[in-house]
Each structure stands twice: as C-alpha cells, then as structure tokens.
Amino acid sequence: MQRIIIIIGLLIGINSLFKNRFRMLNTFLSNKWLRRLSVALVMRIPAVREKMMYTMLR
C-alpha cells in the first residue's frame, strides 16, 4: 500500500514539473550567475558548440 502511494506521489510530482517546466526554467535563468554557468556548461558539449558557431558565423 505504501509503495502505491509513493508511486502516485512521484507521478503527480513529475506531472507538475512537466506542466511548469518553462516557468521553472525562466526562474532558474533569471539569476545572472546561474545563466552564465548553464551557458558555459552547454557550450562544452561539442555538438551544441559546433551548431551554435555554424549558426552565428553563417
């Protein structure tokens, strides 16, 4: 019984995160340092970096 309650709670939590994902992302990226950190981390991914450079320098 307790396992069912945990699974239902997880499903409700995942559903609410999915519905509010853009609001949470905007809140996260509104902080200057977190935005800088996230851009630096994303630019370390070679495929993303190549795609961004191709788009900017085209």
N, C-alpha and C positions, 0 to 999 in steps of 0.2 A: 504494500500500500504506500509506503514511504517513497519507494522508487518511482511510482507513478506520479506522485506529487512533485518530485524533483524533475522528472521529465517534462511535465506540464509547465512547471515554472521556467525551465530552460527554453521551451518553445515560445512561451509568452515573451520572455526576455529577448530572444533572437528576433521575434516578430517586431517588437517595439524598436529595437536597434535598426532593423531594416527600414521601418517606416520613417524614422527620424535621422537617417544617415547623413543627409545633406545639412541639416541643422547642426548636427554634431561636428561635421567636417568644417563648417563655417565658424563655429565656436572655437575649434581647435586651431584653425588657421588665422584667426583674428589676432593671436598673440604673435608679435614680431619674431621672437626667438624660435618659437615652435615652427613658424613658417619657414624661416631660414634653415633650420635643421632638417625639415622634411624635404625641402628642395635639394639640399646638399646630399641627402641620402638617396633620393630618387635619381639624381644625376650621376651617382656611382654605378647605376645599372647600365651596362654598355648599350643594350638595345634602345633604351629610352634616350640616352645621350646622343646616339647617332641619329635617331629620328628627330630629336629637337634641333640638332645642329643642321641637319638637312633642310628642315622646315625654315629655320631662321636665315640660312645663307643661300637659299634658293633664289 
